[in-house]
Amino acid sequence: MTALSAETLPAVRAAIRNLRPEEAIGDRDIVWSDHVLDSGVAVTVLRPRHARPDAPGLYSIHGGGMVMDDRFADLPRLVALIEEFGFVCATVEYRLAPEHPHPAPLEDCYAGLVWFAGQGFSRLIVGGGSAGGGLSAGVALLARDRGGPDLAGQLLLCPMLDDRTSADLPDLVWTREANDFGWRSLLAGRTSPYAAPARMPDLSGLPPAFVEVGGAELFRDEDMAYAQRLASAGVPTELHVWAGAHHGFDRFAPESEVTRAALAARSSWLRRLLGAGGRE
């Protein structure tokens, strides 16, 4: 990818082309709607046309290194989960760094979660990949510490958790240079355990976690360490480290064997968490 910097960021953002909801949905029996909260945060909701009264909710936070992409980035993933589990899904448009450093992105995500939780769900899960995984972990911490929405689980896919990233792996998808730029943009010279959840000293009282990471990506060590700390704090935690996989492998290599295995593991965890066996 193009080296990320303040100078290249506008062009990198402009080059991103995500599917719109109608394109991602196609002829599936799914409907969608846009909502703008009083705070100005935009949220898109996708649901089965005939959603069950006890439908679970999935609140999705997109990735992009804290500096790029938009709420439509993960629509293919959400559409597949809606079909499999009958989820009602929301995806949030949070403000991006460096124009809006911490706490703006996290507060936007939390505001959207509070609104979405108010719609009423049998169980509510928060999740996302990369920066979205880090923000999901931060939102779960905020919900715990503010007495906010009761979360049934956190789905953390190659989450961006630690501004002190220690792994020295040659990941060509998300490089150390890009990662350093993302963290500098977000933190603007400050640190916070809500922005970088790996810094949070107490991980007790959090919802069950699914942590997934590639074995050949920059976040491998910090994600493994976070999962271990969650488990040690008494949080039911499942960790998958996919050997040889690079950052975002499911998006960049959707037909690969490792992606098929990873998707099956995610679905298994969700079935067990929801206790409903999908859409039975």
C-alpha positions as CSV (number, residue, x, y, z in Angstrom):
1,M,0.0,0.0,0.0
2,T,1.0,3.6,-0.4
3,A,3.1,4.8,2.5
4,L,0.9,6.7,4.9
5,S,1.7,10.2,5.9
6,A,0.0,13.5,6.4
7,E,0.8,14.3,2.8
8,T,-0.4,11.0,1.3
9,L,-3.5,10.5,3.5
10,P,-6.0,12.5,1.4
11,A,-5.1,10.5,-1.8
12,V,-5.3,7.2,0.1
13,R,-8.7,8.1,1.5
14,A,-9.9,9.2,-1.9
15,A,-8.9,5.9,-3.5
16,I,-11.1,3.8,-1.2
17,R,-14.2,2.5,-2.8
18,N,-16.5,0.4,-0.6
19,L,-19.8,-1.2,-1.6
20,R,-22.9,0.7,-0.8
21,P,-25.6,-1.1,1.2
22,E,-27.7,-1.9,-1.8
23,E,-24.7,-3.3,-3.6
24,A,-23.6,-5.5,-0.7
25,I,-27.2,-6.7,0.0
26,G,-28.0,-7.5,-3.7
27,D,-31.2,-9.7,-3.9
28,R,-31.0,-10.9,-0.3
29,D,-34.0,-10.5,2.0
30,I,-32.3,-7.7,4.0
31,V,-33.3,-4.1,4.5
32,W,-31.2,-1.1,5.6
33,S,-31.7,2.4,6.9
34,D,-29.5,5.4,7.8
35,H,-29.7,7.3,11.0
36,V,-28.1,10.5,12.3
37,L,-27.9,10.8,16.0
38,D,-28.3,14.1,17.9
39,S,-24.5,14.1,18.3
40,G,-24.1,14.1,14.5
41,V,-22.9,10.5,14.4
42,A,-24.2,8.5,11.4
43,V,-25.2,4.9,11.8
44,T,-26.4,2.5,9.2
45,V,-28.6,-0.4,10.3
46,L,-29.1,-3.6,8.4
47,R,-31.6,-6.2,9.4
48,P,-33.5,-9.2,8.0
49,R,-36.7,-8.0,6.3
50,H,-38.6,-10.2,8.8
51,A,-36.3,-10.0,11.8
52,R,-37.2,-12.2,14.8
53,P,-38.5,-10.4,17.9
54,D,-35.6,-11.9,19.9
55,A,-33.0,-11.0,17.2
56,P,-29.4,-10.5,18.5
57,G,-27.7,-7.3,17.7
58,L,-24.2,-6.8,16.3
59,Y,-22.6,-3.4,16.5
60,S,-19.8,-3.1,14.0
61,I,-16.8,-0.6,14.0
62,H,-14.8,-0.4,10.8
63,G,-11.0,-0.4,10.5
64,G,-8.6,1.8,8.7
65,G,-5.8,2.5,11.1
66,M,-7.8,5.2,12.9
67,V,-7.3,7.5,9.9
68,M,-9.3,6.2,6.9
69,D,-12.2,4.1,5.6
70,D,-15.9,4.4,6.4
71,R,-18.8,2.6,7.9
72,F,-19.5,0.6,4.7
73,A,-16.1,-1.2,4.7
74,D,-17.4,-4.3,6.4
75,L,-20.8,-4.7,4.8
76,P,-20.0,-8.0,3.1
77,R,-19.1,-9.5,6.5
78,L,-22.2,-8.1,8.1
79,V,-24.5,-9.3,5.3
80,A,-23.1,-12.9,5.7
81,L,-23.6,-12.8,9.5
82,I,-27.2,-11.5,9.1
83,E,-28.0,-14.4,6.8
84,E,-26.4,-16.9,9.1
85,F,-27.6,-15.7,12.5
86,G,-30.4,-13.3,11.9
87,F,-28.5,-10.4,13.4
88,V,-29.7,-6.8,13.3
89,C,-26.4,-5.0,12.5
90,A,-25.3,-1.4,13.0
91,T,-22.2,0.1,11.5
92,V,-21.0,3.5,12.8
93,E,-19.3,6.5,11.0
94,Y,-16.8,7.8,13.6
95,R,-14.6,10.8,13.1
96,L,-11.1,10.1,11.9
97,A,-7.7,11.1,13.2
98,P,-5.6,13.2,12.7
99,E,-8.3,15.8,12.3
100,H,-10.2,14.3,15.2
101,P,-7.8,12.7,17.7
102,H,-8.8,10.7,20.8
103,P,-11.3,10.7,22.4
104,A,-13.4,11.8,19.4
105,P,-13.4,8.4,17.5
106,L,-14.1,6.4,20.6
107,E,-16.8,8.7,21.9
108,D,-18.6,8.6,18.5
109,C,-18.5,4.8,18.6
110,Y,-19.8,4.7,22.2
111,A,-22.6,7.2,21.4
112,G,-23.7,4.9,18.5
113,L,-23.5,1.9,20.8
114,V,-25.7,3.5,23.4
115,W,-28.3,4.4,20.7
116,F,-28.3,1.0,19.1
117,A,-28.6,-0.8,22.5
118,G,-31.7,1.3,23.1
119,Q,-33.4,-0.5,20.2
120,G,-33.7,-3.6,22.3
121,F,-31.9,-6.9,21.6
122,S,-31.8,-10.3,23.2
123,R,-28.0,-10.1,23.1
124,L,-25.7,-7.4,21.9
125,I,-22.2,-8.0,20.6
126,V,-19.6,-5.3,19.6
127,G,-16.9,-6.1,17.1
128,G,-14.6,-5.0,14.3
129,G,-11.3,-5.6,12.7
130,S,-7.9,-3.8,13.0
131,A,-8.7,-0.2,14.2
132,G,-12.3,-1.3,14.6
133,G,-11.2,-4.2,16.8
134,G,-9.2,-1.7,19.0
135,L,-12.2,0.6,19.2
136,S,-14.5,-2.3,20.0
137,A,-12.2,-3.2,22.9
138,G,-12.2,0.4,24.0
139,V,-16.0,0.6,23.8
140,A,-16.3,-2.5,25.9
141,L,-14.1,-0.9,28.5
142,L,-16.2,2.3,28.4
143,A,-19.4,0.3,28.8
144,R,-18.0,-1.4,31.8
145,D,-16.7,1.7,33.5
146,R,-19.7,3.9,32.7
147,G,-22.3,1.4,33.5
148,G,-23.3,1.4,29.9
149,P,-24.9,-1.1,27.6
150,D,-24.7,-4.8,28.7
151,L,-22.6,-6.5,26.1
152,A,-22.8,-10.3,25.5
153,G,-19.5,-10.4,23.7
154,Q,-16.6,-8.6,21.9
155,L,-15.5,-9.9,18.5
156,L,-11.9,-8.6,18.1
157,L,-10.4,-9.3,14.7
158,C,-6.7,-8.5,14.4
159,P,-7.3,-5.6,16.8
160,M,-5.1,-2.5,17.0
161,L,-4.6,-2.4,20.7
162,D,-1.2,-1.1,21.7
163,D,0.7,2.0,20.6
164,R,3.8,0.4,21.9
165,T,3.6,-2.4,19.3
166,S,6.6,-4.7,19.8
167,A,6.4,-7.3,17.1
168,D,8.9,-6.9,14.3
169,L,7.2,-8.7,11.4
170,P,7.3,-7.7,7.7
171,D,3.6,-7.4,7.2
172,L,3.1,-5.9,3.8
173,V,-0.5,-5.0,4.4
174,W,-0.1,-2.9,7.5
175,T,3.4,-1.9,8.1
176,R,5.1,-0.5,11.2
177,E,5.4,2.9,9.5
178,A,1.7,2.9,8.8
179,N,0.9,1.8,12.3
180,D,3.1,4.4,13.9
181,F,1.4,7.1,11.8
182,G,-2.0,5.8,12.8
183,W,-1.1,5.9,16.5
184,R,0.5,9.3,16.3
185,S,-2.5,10.7,14.5
186,L,-4.9,9.3,17.1
187,L,-3.0,10.0,20.3
188,A,-1.6,13.4,19.4
189,G,1.2,13.0,22.0
190,R,-1.0,11.7,24.7
191,T,-1.8,8.1,25.9
192,S,-5.1,6.6,27.2
193,P,-6.0,3.0,28.1
194,Y,-9.3,3.5,26.4
195,A,-7.6,4.5,23.1
196,A,-4.9,1.8,23.5
197,P,-6.7,-1.0,25.5
198,A,-3.5,-2.9,26.1
199,R,-2.6,-0.2,28.5
200,M,-5.6,-0.8,30.7
201,P,-4.4,-2.3,34.0
202,D,-7.7,-4.0,34.9
203,L,-9.4,-6.2,32.3
204,S,-11.9,-7.8,34.7
205,G,-15.6,-7.6,34.3
206,L,-15.5,-7.5,30.5
207,P,-17.8,-9.5,28.2
208,P,-16.6,-12.8,26.6
209,A,-14.0,-12.2,23.9
210,F,-13.0,-13.7,20.6
211,V,-9.5,-12.6,19.5
212,E,-8.2,-13.5,16.1
213,V,-4.9,-12.5,14.6
214,G,-2.6,-13.6,11.8
215,G,0.7,-15.3,12.7
216,A,2.6,-13.1,10.2
217,E,1.2,-9.7,11.1
218,L,2.3,-6.7,13.2
219,F,-0.4,-7.2,15.8
220,R,0.4,-10.8,16.6
221,D,2.2,-10.3,19.9
222,E,0.0,-7.6,21.4
223,D,-3.2,-9.5,20.5
224,M,-1.9,-12.7,22.0
225,A,-0.9,-10.8,25.2
226,Y,-4.3,-9.1,25.4
227,A,-6.1,-12.4,25.1
228,Q,-3.9,-13.9,27.8
229,R,-4.6,-11.0,30.1
230,L,-8.4,-11.2,29.5
231,A,-8.3,-14.9,30.4
232,S,-6.2,-14.2,33.5
233,A,-8.8,-11.6,34.5
234,G,-11.6,-14.2,34.4
235,V,-13.0,-13.1,31.0
236,P,-14.1,-16.1,28.9
237,T,-11.7,-15.7,26.0
238,E,-11.0,-17.6,22.8
239,L,-7.8,-16.9,20.8
240,H,-7.0,-17.9,17.3
241,V,-3.6,-17.3,15.7
242,W,-3.6,-18.2,12.1
243,A,-0.2,-19.4,11.0
244,G,1.3,-17.5,8.0
245,A,-1.7,-15.2,7.7
246,H,-1.1,-11.5,7.2
247,H,-3.2,-8.5,8.4
248,G,-6.8,-8.5,7.2
249,F,-6.4,-11.8,5.4
250,D,-10.1,-12.5,5.3
251,R,-10.7,-9.3,3.2
252,F,-7.6,-9.7,1.0
253,A,-7.8,-13.5,0.5
254,P,-11.4,-14.4,0.9
255,E,-11.2,-17.7,-0.9
256,S,-8.1,-19.0,0.9
257,E,-8.2,-22.0,3.2
258,V,-7.1,-20.0,6.2
259,T,-10.0,-17.6,5.6
260,R,-12.5,-20.5,5.4
261,A,-11.1,-21.9,8.7
262,A,-11.2,-18.5,10.4
263,L,-14.8,-17.9,9.3
264,A,-15.8,-21.3,10.7
265,A,-14.1,-20.5,14.0
266,R,-15.9,-17.2,14.3
267,S,-19.3,-18.8,13.5
268,S,-18.7,-21.5,16.1
269,W,-17.9,-19.0,18.8
270,L,-21.0,-16.9,17.9
271,R,-23.3,-20.0,18.0
272,R,-21.9,-20.9,21.4
273,L,-22.2,-17.4,22.6
274,L,-25.7,-16.9,21.4
275,G,-26.8,-20.3,22.4
276,A,-29.2,-20.5,19.6
277,G,-27.5,-22.5,16.8
278,G,-27.8,-19.7,14.2
279,R,-31.3,-19.2,12.7
280,E,-32.9,-22.4,13.9
